[in-house]
Structures are given as structure tokens and as C-alpha cells.
Amino acid sequence: MSNLAVVVDPDAPGRLVLKPVPEPVPDRGEAIVRVRAISLNRGEIRRSTMAPAGWHPGWDLAGVIERAAADGTGPKVGERVVGFLPEGAWAQRVAVPKNALAVLPEKVTFSQAATFPVAGLTALLALGKGGMLLGKRVLITGATGGVGDFAVQLARLAGAHVTALVRRSDQVASVRQLGAHEVVVGDEIPKEPKYDLIVESVGGRTLGTALGALQRAGVCVTLGVSASAEVTFDAREFFVAGRTTLSGFYLFTELGNEPASVGLGRLADLVAAGQLSPHISLERPWKEIAQVAQDLMARRYPGKAVLTLD
Ligand SMILES: NC(=O)c1ccc[n+]([C@@H]2O[C@H](COP(=O)([O-])OP(=O)(O)OC[C@H]3O[C@@H](n4cnc5c(N)ncnc54)[C@H](OP(=O)(O)O)[C@@H]3O)[C@@H](O)[C@H]2O)c1
């Protein structure tokens, strides 16, 4: 029985191909998951364009437990799960630590679940940096992307007054439908109104102007640079608000504080309850990964792309 995986091949169009890899060898605290759906994220695709031949990308997976962890803990054989790996998740069979797995309620599909790990957890944990959000003003930039889509919905669920920033006016209706009360169009955040929390993933001009749009004691969480990592800002706009914070966010670091299983379980419960709806705009067989990855980098679709395995 061979184990196919997505592997970097610099000679292949799109640099990503399916190739046989060795069977996973689990530690005592790891389960073997038969993967049924995966989703793609900007960071891992960016890395796969530079990674050496043979690298196995992949963070997000959903599937069925084929072999439970040898230490007797965690999900049982046959249970449906969602899981997160620091790399190599895009394979037919993978070994996943039990604290990076959550059991799926019946109502949650594999495709929905595959969107949770990076996009969903990033949105959930970044919003957590704002503390209690009830009645607070929250701005989500990159609101049409994988992270932004979850963040708008979750901020609304948490009781915030939500503003979404999008690039084009034809995107306004879709983010309103997600729950945004207000929408800003363009790459600049106006100085008024001020926000208690800004979840910022665009960088460049957007991050530069975000720093002047914080309420006193407000927090800007910077987690991505989809447009540009180079940022200039007017320092005076930043310091006159007093006690404002620019807070760096990196999911891999955050998961050192709280295992992925916790947030994954919360997201799954919200979806099962009909309160959260992952935005899957593309669902394809995984053999199309190279094309779907290129479409992601070119922003040819909003929300998330999911690939399914047989
Ligand atoms: N720090 C972390 O731990 C962490 C975790 C997850 C993600 N990230 C980063 O956060 C960012 C958002 O992630 P994602 O999964 O939501 O990405 P995504 O699905 O590709 O979405 C990108 C979002 O940024 C917007 N955008 C604005 N200017 C852009 C530009 N010049 N190029 C591309 N997009 C632009 C897009 O708008 P349109 O829809 O108009 O294209 C879209 O809303 C990415 O940079 C990602 O690498 C970081």
C-alpha cells in the first residue's frame, strides 16, 4: 500500500506534485489519520515556491482515525477528526499528535473542517488578543481572505461592532453578509472612527494607517503582509492615542500556549450549531493542487479552497 503525498518538485508546473512517500511512523502520543480533505494557506504555498525538491507542505487536514495513539489517549479508531501539522499534512496517511486533533460533530463535513486549522485558529486566537469584545469596535482587514472571513464572523458572534476592510466595492455585499456592520473600501484606514482592536493581515499602507486608527488602549494585531512587508507610518498618529499596542501574532507560537485541539473543537462546535459558516469557494480533487495553489496566490477566488482525497 503506497502513501501518496504532495511534494515539491521544482521541475513540475506549479512545483507541487503527488508522489509516494514512506508510511508515517507515529510516536506513542500520535494517531494515524486517513486524510479526506485538506485546505491551502497563503504561507505554505509561498514557502513551497522556494522550498527544495522533496519538501512536504501542508498544515490543514480532516479525516478518519485509522490507528489510535498507542498510549491509549485521544480520538478512537473510526472517529472523524480535524487536525493540524507544522508541515506534511497533505498526504493520504499522516501521524498527528493527539493535542492537535479534535473530534468532529456529525454535522461538520470534512471539507468544512479542513478550513479550521490555520485560517480558523488564526482568526479565533487573534481576536482573543482584544479581550472581551462585547460592544467593542473591531476592524478586520483582508476580510475577503481565508482568515478575514472567519474573523468577521467570529467578531460578530462575540458581540463586537465589526468593520471589514476590502479592496473593491464589489466585495462589500459579501462581507456584509458575513456580519460586518460597516465596510471600508481601499488600502487605507481612515483616522476616524477609532478601533479597540484591528486584526491586520494586509501590511503596507493598510498597517501604516491602522496605527493611527486605534482607540486609547487599543490593540493592532499584525499577522500577515499579503500586500507588502514594508510599512511606513506617522508615529505621531500612533502615540497621541496613548497606550496603544502593536502586537505581533504567529500561529505556531500561539499554539505553544494552548494546543490546537482546544480551538479546533470550539470552531467545530460553532459550525455544528449553525453559528459559523466556513466560506469554501473552491472544492477540487487533490490532484489539481498545483493549479489551485497558483489560483490562491493570484487571488482568483475569495475565502478558502479545499481539496478532497479519495
Ligand atoms: N502570522 C500567522 O500566524 C498567520 C496565520 C495565517 C495567515 N497569515 C497570513 O495572513 C494573511 C492572510 O491570510 P489568508 O489565508 O486570509 O490569505 P488569503 O486567503 O490569500 O487572503 C488575502 C486577503 O488579503 C487581501 N489583500 C489585500 N491586498 C492584497 C495583495 N496585494 N495581495 C494579496 N491579497 C491582498 C485579499 O483581498 P482580495 O480578496 O481582494 O484579493 C484577501 O482579503 C496572509 O498573508 C497569510 O500568509 C499569517
The ligand as an ORCA input file, in Angstrom:
! r2SCAN-3c Opt
* xyz 0 1
  N       1.004     35.077     11.363
  C       0.320     33.944     11.237
  O       0.397     33.037     12.086
  C      -0.565     33.780     10.053
  C      -1.565     32.807     10.031
  C      -2.415     32.740      8.926
  C      -2.249     33.611      7.858
  N      -1.234     34.516      7.901
  C      -1.041     35.486      6.807
  O      -2.173     36.358      6.861
  C      -2.519     36.775      5.542
  C      -3.984     36.436      5.298
  O      -4.116     35.018      5.228
  P      -5.280     34.388      4.374
  O      -5.175     32.930      4.478
  O      -6.545     35.070      4.715
  O      -4.840     34.849      2.882
  P      -5.761     34.932      1.606
  O      -6.881     33.964      1.711
  O      -4.865     34.878      0.423
  O      -6.418     36.412      1.698
  C      -5.656     37.567      1.461
  C      -6.513     38.756      1.831
  O      -5.729     39.950      1.729
  C      -6.315     40.828      0.752
  N      -5.278     41.572      0.028
  C      -5.146     42.903      0.046
  N      -4.099     43.281     -0.696
  C      -3.584     42.172     -1.212
  C      -2.487     41.920     -2.075
  N      -1.719     42.918     -2.585
  N      -2.226     40.623     -2.404
  C      -2.983     39.614     -1.923
  N      -4.042     39.797     -1.082
  C      -4.330     41.072     -0.742
  C      -7.127     39.910     -0.154
  O      -8.115     40.668     -0.823
  P      -8.770     40.175     -2.234
  O      -9.821     39.160     -1.884
  O      -9.308     41.424     -2.801
  O      -7.680     39.563     -3.047
  C      -7.701     38.954      0.895
  O      -8.735     39.564      1.600
  C      -1.557     36.073      4.587
  O      -0.521     36.952      4.263
  C      -1.041     34.896      5.412
  O       0.229     34.468      4.994
  C      -0.389     34.612      8.956
*
